[in-house]
Amino acid sequence: MNQFLLPALTAALLALPCAAQAADPQRQAEVARRGADVMPFDLKATTHVFTKSADGGKQRVVARNAADAAQVQLVRSHLRDIQGQFMTGDFSGPSHIHGQHMPGLAELRAARPGRIEIAYTDVEGGAELNYRTRDARLVSALHAWFDAQLSDHGADAMAGHHQHAHPGASKP
């Protein structure tokens, strides 16, 4: 019996961080209101996808209608801007939207510039930021930060499929 308990318990513990608790509707409404101060695109016209990986994760924002050129351009411009801000340790946007005590945010703000590689990519209908680090504490902070955003953005966000590092994959 013990041979079945350990694998089941391990699987349950690994799945726990992927299942973010949804924030209450009042908090989600407040986050959406403050989000309009920071994000130039229409939150309801876009979807945020947060995909964890062994060395960080990806934050993708896409227009629900990929043919909506105005929203796509606003998403791409915003993600380019926050890439530059985040690389210098400026996380004031997420702080304003989600609050100073957002999980993972203090660790991300405290990280020396360069400890997290942040690569920007245009994707169909929007853009993506790929966060990578060798620092296990920062990986955990990124994952907590992703979970908090999933909770706070509710129906406007979704978890991507967890990605594992493949042998031979390079890391910063």
For each residue, the residues with C-beta under 8 A, 3 or more apart:
1: 4 5
2: 5 6
3: 6 7
4: 1 7 8
5: 1 2 8 9
6: 2 3 9 10
7: 3 4 10 11
8: 4 5 11 12
9: 5 6 12 13
10: 6 7 13 14
11: 7 8 14 15
12: 8 9 15 16
13: 9 10 16
14: 10 11 17 18
15: 11 12 18 19
16: 12 13 19
17: 14 52 143 147
18: 14 15 52 159 162
19: 15 16
20: 146 147 148 150 151 159
21: 151
22: 28 151 154
23: 27 28 31 151 152 154
24: 27 28
25: 28 29 154
26: 29 30
27: 23 24 30 31 152
28: 22 23 24 25 31 32 152 153 154
29: 25 26 32 33
30: 26 27 33 34
31: 23 27 28 34 35 97 98 152 153
32: 28 29 35 36 43 153 156
33: 29 30 36
34: 30 31 37 38 96 97
35: 31 32 38 39 43 97 153
36: 32 33 39 43
37: 34 96 97
38: 34 35 93 96 97
39: 35 36 43 78 93 97
40: 74 77 78
41: 45 46 61 63 71 74 75 78
42: 45 46 71
43: 32 35 36 39 46 153 156
44: 156
45: 41 42 63 64 65 68 71
46: 41 42 43 61 62 63 64 71 75 126 156
47: 61 62 64 156 157 158
48: 59 60 61 149 153 156 157 158
49: 58 59 60 61 62 157 158 159 160
50: 57 58 59 60 146 147 149 150 157 158 159 160
51: 57 58 60 159 160 161 162 163
52: 17 18 56 57 142 143 146 159 160 162 163
53: 56 57 58 132 162 163 164 165
54: 139 163 164 165
55: 132 133 134 139 165 171
56: 52 53 116 130 131 132 133 138 139 142
57: 50 51 52 53 130 131 142 143 146 163
58: 49 50 51 53 128 129 130 131 160 163
59: 48 49 50 79 128 129 131 146 149
60: 48 49 50 51 123 126 127 128 129 160
61: 41 46 47 48 49 75 78 79 126 127 128
62: 46 47 49 66 75 123 124 125 126
63: 41 45 46 66 68 71 72 75 125 126
64: 45 46 47 68
65: 45 68 71 125
66: 62 63 72 124 125
67:
68: 45 63 64 65 71 72
69: 72 73
70: 73 74
71: 41 42 45 46 63 65 68 74 75
72: 63 66 68 69 75 76 125 126
73: 69 70 76 77
74: 40 41 70 71 77 78
75: 41 46 61 62 63 71 72 78 79 126 127
76: 72 73 79 80 122 126 127
77: 40 73 74 80 81
78: 39 40 41 61 74 75 81 82
79: 59 61 75 76 82 83 120 126 127 128 129
80: 76 77 83 84 120 127
81: 77 78 84 85
82: 78 79 85 86 93 129
83: 79 80 86 87 118 119 120 129
84: 80 81 87 88
85: 81 82 88 90 91 92 93
86: 82 83 89 90 91 108 116 118 129
87: 83 84 113 114 116 118
88: 84 85 113
89: 86 109 111 112 113
90: 85 86 93
91: 85 86 94 95 105 108 109
92: 85 95 96
93: 38 39 82 85 90 96 97
94: 91 97 98 102 105 145 149
95: 91 92 98 99 100 102 105
96: 34 37 38 92 93
97: 31 34 35 37 38 39 93 94 152
98: 31 94 95 102 105 148 149 152
99: 95 102
100: 95 105
101: 105 106
102: 94 95 98 99 105 145 148
103: 144 145 147 148
104: 107 108 140 141 142 143 144 145 146 148
105: 91 94 95 98 100 101 102 108 109 141 145 148
106: 101 109 110
107: 104 110 111 137 138 140 141
108: 86 91 104 105 111 116 138 141 142 145
109: 89 91 105 106
110: 106 107
111: 89 107 108 115 116 133 135 138 141
112: 89 115
113: 87 88 89
114: 87 117
115: 111 112 133 135 138
116: 56 86 87 108 111 131 132 133 135 138 142
117: 114 130 131 132 133 172
118: 83 86 87 129 130 131 132
119: 83 129 130 132
120: 79 80 83 127 128 129
121: 127 128 129 130
122: 76 126 127
123: 60 62 126 127 128
124: 62 66
125: 62 63 65 66 72
126: 46 60 61 62 63 72 75 76 79 122 123
127: 60 61 75 76 79 80 120 121 122 123
128: 58 59 60 61 79 120 121 123
129: 58 59 60 79 82 83 86 118 119 120 121
130: 56 57 58 117 118 119 121
131: 56 57 58 59 116 117 118 142
132: 53 55 56 116 117 118 119 171 172
133: 55 56 111 115 116 117 138 139 142 172
134: 55 171 172
135: 111 115 116 138 139
136: 139 140
137: 107 140 141
138: 56 107 108 111 115 116 133 135 141 142
139: 54 55 56 133 135 136 142 143
140: 104 107 136 137 143 144
141: 104 105 107 108 111 137 138 144 145
142: 52 56 57 104 108 116 131 133 138 139 145 146
143: 17 52 57 104 139 140 146 147
144: 103 104 140 141 147 148
145: 94 102 103 104 105 108 141 142 148 149
146: 20 50 52 57 59 104 142 143 149 150 159
147: 17 20 50 103 143 144 150 151
148: 20 98 102 103 104 105 144 145 151 152
149: 48 50 59 94 98 145 146 152 153 157
150: 20 50 146 147 153 157 158 159
151: 20 21 22 23 147 148 154
152: 23 27 28 31 97 98 148 149 157
153: 28 31 32 35 43 48 149 150 156 157
154: 22 23 25 28 151 157
155:
156: 32 43 44 46 47 48 153
157: 47 48 49 50 149 150 152 153 154
158: 47 48 49 50 150
159: 18 20 49 50 51 52 146 150
160: 49 50 51 52 58 60 163
161: 51
162: 18 51 52 53
163: 51 52 53 54 57 58 160
164: 53 54
165: 53 54 55 169 171
166: 169
167:
168:
169: 165 166
170:
171: 55 132 134 165
172: 117 132 133 134
